[in-house]
Amino acid sequence: MSLKKYYYALDLKDDEKLIQEYKKYHEKVWPEITGSFAEAGVEDLEIYCVGNRLFMIMTVNETFTFEKKAAMDAENPKVAEWEELMWKYQQALPFAKPGEKWLLMDKIFQL
């Protein structure tokens, strides 16, 4: 099985109380959310935090497409509920287009 990785960035609101709440939610992500990733072909997903900056690594299998994941999310009310709740804590990167959250990063170096 061939796996591919995608790397994303997003900011949290720069408020320590909100950052701690956000981390607490991620200690026990709703099963409908983790299930939606698995269903879409996501094999592994990690989120790292430094200050209020988030970095996500998403490892996917060959069945994953961005279009498939977006279509599945649009049909899933729990995903919509989770995304709305998370937006309380998140803020778009300064150069994001309106409505963009997690931005795909470009690889610029590999050893």
N, C-alpha and C positions, 0 to 999 in steps of 0.2 A: 504494500500500500504506500502510495506516495503522499507525503505530507508537505504542506506549505505553511509558512509563518507570515503573519501580518502584524505590524507594529503601529500603535495608535497613541495619541496624546490628547489630553483634555485637562482643564484646570478645575479645581474646586474653588468655591467662594473662599476668600482669604479670611476665614473666621474659625478659630480653633475649636469652638463648640460644634459648629457644623461639620468640620472635618472629622471630629471624633464620632459624631452621629453617623456619618457616611461610612466610616470604617466599621462601626458596630453592625450596620446593615449587611456589610460584606462578610461578616463572620458567619452569617446564616442567610445566604441568598435564597430567595423563594425557590422551591423545587420546580415551579412552572418556568422559571427563568433559566435555571441550569438545564432543564429538559429541552427548552426551546433551542439552546445552543447545540446540544447533542443531536437533536433531530435534524438540524441544519447542516451537520457534518463537521462541527467544531469538536476536535478531539481534546483540546486543552486550552485553557484561558487563564492568564495570570494578569493581575493588576498590581502595580507598584506605585508607591506614593513618596514624594519628597516635597516637604513644605505643602503647598497646595497644588502641585503639579502631579498629574496621574500619567502613568505609562502602562499600556496594555499590550500583551503579546497573545495573539490568537493563532493557535495551530489548527489547521483544517485538513480534512481529507479531500479526495478527488470529487466527492459529491457536493462539496460546498460551492455556492456562488453567492455573490452579494445580492443579486436579484432574488434568488430563492429565499435567503434570510429575510430580506425586506418584505417580501410577499407573505411569508409565514408570520412575521411580527405584526403586520397590518391586520391579520386575521385573529390575533391572540389578545384578548382584552387584558389578561394578566401582564403581558409584556408592556402594553400601553400604560397600565396602572403603575408598574415599576418605573418605567421611563419618566412618567410625570413626577413621581415621588423623588427620583434621583435628581431631577432638574432643580429641585429645591436647594441642592448642595453644589451642583455643577455650574460652571460658567464657561461660555465659549472662549476659545483662544482668541486673542486680539485680532487675528487676521482671518478668522473663520467667516464664512458667508452666513447670512441670516438662516437660522434653523439648524446649522451644523453643530454637532456635538463632538464626538470622537473623530479626530482627523488622522487619516492614514499618513504615516511617516515614510519618507524616502530613505533607503539605505544609501549612505555615502561612503562607508568604509567597512572592510572586513579583513581581518588578519588571516 
